[in-house]
Amino acid sequence: MTDPSNNAAASLAQAGDPAGLEALISRAARANKGLPPVDKWNPDFCGDLDMEIKRDGTWFYLGTPIGRMPLVQLFSSVLRKDEDGKTYLVTPVEKVGIRVEDAPFIAVEVNASGAGNDRVLTFRTNVGDVVEAGPEHPLRFVDEPETGGLKPYLLVRGRLEALVARPVMYELAELGEEIDVDGVPMFALRSKGEIFPVMPMAQLDRLVAEA
């Protein structure tokens, strides 16, 4: 006898298949007990779904924004980025590919507590994750040639990152300090005992002089 869940899984990748999407929503809801162990699941790949996360964190399905935040939060809980660099929605019975324009999450808020080595930077993402930057959740900064600035990212879970929103980046800039890293004076941030270099102080001084 054919398992109806397998039939639904096979149809998920068909654009415009509302039954398939509803099936995915149903199974994601059953899997979402806290954060599900998506890294331990190895279901069959069922194809790509016409779903995309835009640079600003907005989710689209069939070219239309998903306006229901609980649904976005549900989908975000079963996201996984694999070694192939692609991002998937994963449940125990299916794995479907989606598109991500930049990062799947946006860090929209930061709170700083403590000082020096006791400093802790706690971020909140647009889908409700609360993450303390540190050894398991590093910050990284990527050059943005088109603007001459930097794009900061925070590792949220697995290989999934949050792009730090520009207003939050401004807050981080106020929290940075000069720290010697391997003999080089760096503008850097501290959190949970880790040092996250942002840029060499010489580069920062040039940017300030040009502003």
Secondary structure, DSSP 8 states (H G I E B T S, - for coil): ---HHHHHHHHTTSTT-HHHHHHHHHHHHHH-SSS--GGG----EEEEEEEEE-TTS-EEETTEE---HHHHHHHHHTEEE-TTS-EEEE-SS-EEEEEESS-SEEEEEEEEES-GGG-EEEEEETTS-EEE-BTTB-EEEEEETTTTEEEEEEEEETTEEEEE-HHHHHHHHHH-EEEEETTEEEEEEEETTEEEEEEEHHHHHHHHHH-
